[in-house]
């Protein structure tokens, strides 16, 4: 606990990101990884392998853009730094140990950025106005030759939704869930707007279960976002083995590697049906 508290006090973090819990969540992910390192290892290896495989689509290797770089656990940073002239790691939080790793590479930069635009717009939001302008960061940079969103998609709405529920007690829950879905769809549109080869690693399903195999809760992100049958590769991530969440309860994700361009076509169809 002392290590977590010192990290919380000393990490450079935008004030609003700290207020909404992004720093706390990043530290919690680090702690969970340390507890579940063996269970996470196949997922991390699959993630890094899928990203390295996707590099075959690149014809130039100037700038690599990594959204959701996090703790760098699932990012093949040595390979990216070797291949590209520049690597930009995009996240709201870059913990001190991440910055120490990055300092080993002269061509790698940590950039703090909210790619949803929520932090900038939250002061003007109301129960009748939750609209977020489409993100445009980095779209006008012609040197970007490869883009990836790393295990980020399903996480985008979580903390904003928590804040909206606290800020507007009694707000319609159905509307909030639709807003969360639209935030994820907007991220897919944003990725598809890049001219460079663009990929994402994303949760297709989340299943919470009892140790005897009984399913307690199941979310199908693939169906909601129009991503069914689009995976280039997929695997199981035992994100919380039994006992991690609570005694006898576990959780796993089905994760997929996808091309953002292909997702975008289905995304448009999905939005027209909503």
C-alpha positions as CSV (number, residue, x, y, z in Angstrom):
1,X,0.0,0.0,0.0
2,X,2.8,2.4,0.8
3,X,4.3,2.0,-2.7
4,X,0.9,2.7,-4.3
5,X,0.4,5.8,-2.1
6,X,3.9,7.2,-3.0
7,X,3.2,6.6,-6.7
8,X,-0.1,8.5,-6.3
9,X,1.6,11.4,-4.7
10,X,4.5,11.7,-7.0
11,X,3.2,10.9,-10.5
12,X,2.8,13.8,-12.9
13,X,-0.9,13.8,-13.9
14,X,-3.4,16.3,-15.3
15,X,-5.6,17.5,-12.4
16,X,-8.9,16.5,-14.0
17,X,-7.5,13.1,-14.8
18,X,-6.5,12.7,-11.2
19,X,-9.9,13.9,-10.0
20,X,-11.8,11.4,-12.2
21,X,-9.6,8.5,-11.0
22,X,-7.4,7.8,-14.0
23,X,-4.2,7.8,-11.9
24,X,-5.8,5.6,-9.3
25,X,-7.0,3.2,-12.0
26,X,-3.5,3.0,-13.5
27,X,-1.9,2.2,-10.2
28,X,-4.6,-0.5,-9.6
29,X,-3.9,-2.1,-12.9
30,X,-0.2,-2.3,-12.0
31,X,-1.1,-3.9,-8.7
32,X,-3.4,-6.4,-10.4
33,X,-0.8,-7.3,-12.9
34,X,1.7,-8.1,-10.2
35,X,-0.8,-10.4,-8.5
36,X,-2.0,-12.0,-11.7
37,X,1.3,-12.0,-13.7
38,X,1.2,-15.7,-14.6
39,X,-2.5,-15.6,-15.7
40,X,-1.9,-12.5,-17.8
41,X,1.2,-13.7,-19.6
42,X,-0.5,-15.5,-22.5
43,X,-2.6,-12.4,-23.2
44,X,0.4,-10.1,-23.1
45,X,2.4,-12.4,-25.4
46,X,-0.5,-12.6,-27.9
47,X,-0.9,-8.8,-27.8
48,X,2.7,-8.1,-28.6
49,X,2.8,-10.8,-31.3
50,X,-0.3,-9.4,-33.0
51,X,1.2,-5.9,-33.1
52,X,4.5,-7.1,-34.5
53,X,2.6,-9.1,-37.1
54,X,0.6,-6.0,-38.1
55,X,3.8,-4.1,-39.0
56,X,4.0,-6.1,-42.2
57,X,1.4,-3.7,-43.6
58,X,3.7,-0.7,-43.3
59,X,5.5,0.6,-46.3
60,X,7.2,3.4,-44.4
61,X,8.5,3.6,-40.8
62,X,8.5,7.2,-39.8
63,X,6.1,7.6,-36.8
64,X,4.3,5.0,-34.8
65,X,1.2,6.1,-32.8
66,X,0.2,3.9,-29.8
67,X,-3.1,4.8,-28.1
68,X,-3.5,3.3,-24.6
69,X,0.2,2.6,-24.0
70,X,-0.4,2.3,-20.3
71,X,2.2,0.2,-18.5
72,X,3.8,-1.0,-21.8
73,X,3.0,-4.6,-20.8
74,X,1.2,-5.4,-24.1
75,X,3.3,-3.1,-26.3
76,X,6.4,-4.4,-28.1
77,X,8.3,-1.2,-27.4
78,X,11.8,-2.5,-28.3
79,X,10.6,-3.7,-31.7
80,X,8.8,-0.5,-32.4
81,X,11.7,1.7,-31.4
82,X,14.0,-0.4,-33.6
83,X,11.7,-0.1,-36.7
84,X,10.4,3.4,-36.5
85,X,12.1,6.8,-36.6
86,X,9.7,8.0,-33.8
87,X,7.3,6.2,-31.4
88,X,4.6,8.3,-29.7
89,X,3.0,6.7,-26.6
90,X,-0.4,8.2,-26.0
91,X,-2.2,7.9,-22.7
92,X,-3.5,10.1,-19.9
93,X,-1.2,8.6,-17.4
94,X,2.5,7.6,-17.7
95,X,3.7,6.2,-14.4
96,X,7.3,6.9,-13.3
97,X,8.5,3.4,-14.2
98,X,7.1,3.8,-17.7
99,X,9.0,7.1,-18.1
100,X,12.2,5.4,-16.9
101,X,11.8,2.7,-19.6
102,X,11.1,5.3,-22.3
103,X,14.3,7.2,-21.4
104,X,16.3,4.3,-22.8
105,X,15.1,5.1,-26.3
106,X,16.0,8.4,-27.9
107,X,13.2,8.1,-30.4
108,X,10.3,7.4,-28.0
109,X,8.0,10.0,-26.4
110,X,5.3,9.9,-23.8
111,X,2.4,12.2,-24.7
112,X,-0.4,12.8,-22.2
113,X,-3.7,13.1,-24.1
114,X,-7.4,12.4,-23.6
115,X,-8.4,11.0,-27.0
116,X,-12.1,11.1,-26.1
117,X,-12.2,14.8,-25.5
118,X,-14.2,14.2,-22.3
119,X,-12.0,16.1,-19.9
120,X,-12.2,19.2,-22.1
121,X,-16.0,19.1,-22.5
122,X,-17.1,17.9,-19.0
123,X,-17.7,21.4,-17.7
124,X,-20.3,22.2,-20.3
125,X,-22.1,18.9,-20.1
126,X,-25.7,18.5,-18.9
127,X,-28.2,15.7,-18.9
128,X,-29.6,17.0,-22.2
129,X,-26.2,17.7,-23.7
130,X,-23.6,14.9,-23.5
131,X,-22.2,15.4,-27.0
132,X,-18.5,15.1,-27.6
133,X,-16.9,16.5,-30.8
134,X,-15.2,13.9,-32.9
135,X,-11.5,13.7,-32.0
136,X,-9.0,15.1,-34.6
137,X,-5.6,14.9,-32.7
138,X,-2.8,13.7,-34.9
139,X,-5.0,13.2,-38.0
140,X,-3.2,16.0,-39.9
141,X,0.3,14.5,-39.4
142,X,1.6,13.0,-42.6
143,X,4.5,11.3,-41.0
144,X,2.3,8.8,-39.1
145,X,2.8,5.4,-40.7
146,X,1.2,3.0,-38.2
147,X,-1.5,3.5,-35.6
148,X,-2.8,1.1,-32.9
149,X,-5.3,1.2,-30.0
150,X,-4.1,-1.2,-27.3
151,X,-6.8,-2.9,-25.2
152,X,-8.5,0.4,-24.7
153,X,-11.8,0.4,-26.4
154,X,-14.1,-1.1,-23.7
155,X,-12.4,1.0,-21.0
156,X,-13.1,4.4,-22.6
157,X,-16.6,5.0,-21.2
158,X,-16.0,3.6,-17.6
159,X,-14.7,6.6,-15.7
160,X,-16.6,9.2,-17.7
161,X,-19.8,7.3,-16.9
162,X,-18.9,7.1,-13.2
163,X,-18.5,10.9,-13.2
164,X,-21.7,11.5,-15.1
165,X,-23.7,9.4,-12.6
166,X,-22.2,11.4,-9.7
167,X,-22.6,14.8,-11.4
168,X,-26.2,14.2,-12.5
169,X,-28.0,12.0,-9.9
170,X,-31.0,10.4,-11.4
171,X,-29.8,10.7,-15.0
172,X,-31.4,8.1,-17.3
173,X,-29.3,4.9,-17.2
174,X,-30.4,3.7,-20.6
175,X,-29.3,7.0,-22.1
176,X,-25.9,6.7,-20.3
177,X,-25.4,3.2,-21.7
178,X,-26.1,4.4,-25.2
179,X,-23.7,7.3,-24.7
180,X,-21.0,4.8,-23.6
181,X,-21.6,2.8,-26.8
182,X,-21.4,5.9,-28.9
183,X,-18.1,6.9,-27.2
184,X,-16.6,3.5,-28.3
185,X,-18.0,3.8,-31.8
186,X,-16.5,7.3,-32.1
187,X,-13.2,5.8,-31.2
188,X,-13.5,3.3,-34.0
189,X,-14.4,6.1,-36.4
190,X,-11.4,8.1,-35.2
191,X,-9.0,5.2,-35.8
192,X,-10.5,4.6,-39.3
193,X,-9.8,8.3,-40.2
194,X,-6.1,7.8,-40.2
195,X,-4.5,7.3,-43.6
196,X,-1.9,4.9,-42.2
197,X,-2.4,1.2,-41.5
198,X,-4.5,1.2,-38.3
199,X,-5.2,-1.7,-35.8
200,X,-6.7,-2.3,-32.5
201,X,-6.6,-4.9,-29.8
202,X,-10.1,-4.9,-28.1
203,X,-12.4,-6.8,-25.8
204,X,-15.0,-8.8,-27.8
205,X,-16.6,-10.3,-24.7
206,X,-16.4,-10.1,-20.9
207,X,-17.5,-12.9,-18.7
208,X,-17.8,-13.0,-14.9
209,X,-18.2,-16.5,-13.5
210,X,-18.2,-18.6,-10.4
211,X,-15.4,-21.1,-9.8
212,X,-17.9,-24.0,-10.6
213,X,-18.3,-22.5,-14.1
214,X,-21.6,-20.8,-13.6
215,X,-21.8,-17.5,-15.6
216,X,-22.8,-14.5,-13.5
217,X,-22.6,-11.7,-16.0
218,X,-21.7,-11.5,-19.7
219,X,-21.1,-8.5,-22.0
220,X,-20.9,-8.9,-25.8
221,X,-19.0,-5.9,-27.0
222,X,-18.5,-7.4,-30.5
223,X,-22.3,-7.5,-31.1
224,X,-22.9,-4.1,-29.7
225,X,-20.1,-2.5,-31.8
226,X,-20.6,-4.5,-35.0
227,X,-17.3,-6.3,-34.7
228,X,-18.5,-9.9,-35.1
229,X,-16.4,-12.1,-37.4
230,X,-13.8,-9.4,-38.0
231,X,-11.0,-10.7,-35.8
232,X,-7.6,-11.3,-37.4
233,X,-6.7,-13.3,-34.3
234,X,-8.4,-13.8,-30.9
235,X,-7.6,-15.3,-27.5
236,X,-8.8,-15.5,-23.9
237,X,-7.4,-13.2,-21.2
238,X,-7.9,-14.4,-17.7
239,X,-7.9,-10.8,-16.3
240,X,-9.1,-11.8,-12.9
241,X,-8.6,-15.5,-11.9
242,X,-11.0,-16.8,-9.2
243,X,-10.4,-15.0,-5.9
244,X,-9.1,-11.8,-7.5
245,X,-12.5,-10.0,-7.6
246,X,-13.9,-11.8,-4.6
247,X,-13.7,-15.4,-3.2
248,X,-14.8,-17.9,-5.8
249,X,-15.4,-15.3,-8.6
250,X,-13.4,-14.9,-11.7
251,X,-13.5,-12.9,-14.9
252,X,-12.1,-13.4,-18.4
253,X,-12.2,-11.4,-21.7
254,X,-12.2,-12.6,-25.2
255,X,-9.7,-10.3,-26.9
256,X,-9.2,-9.8,-30.7
257,X,-6.8,-8.1,-33.0
258,X,-8.7,-6.2,-35.8
259,X,-8.0,-3.7,-38.5
260,X,-9.7,-0.3,-37.9
261,X,-10.6,0.2,-41.5
262,X,-12.7,-3.0,-41.6
263,X,-14.3,-2.0,-38.3
264,X,-15.3,1.3,-39.6
265,X,-17.5,-0.1,-42.4
266,X,-19.4,-2.2,-39.9
267,X,-19.5,0.8,-37.5
268,X,-21.4,2.9,-40.0
269,X,-23.9,0.2,-40.6
270,X,-24.4,-0.3,-36.9
271,X,-24.9,3.4,-36.3
272,X,-27.6,3.6,-39.0
273,X,-29.5,0.8,-37.2
274,X,-29.5,2.6,-33.8
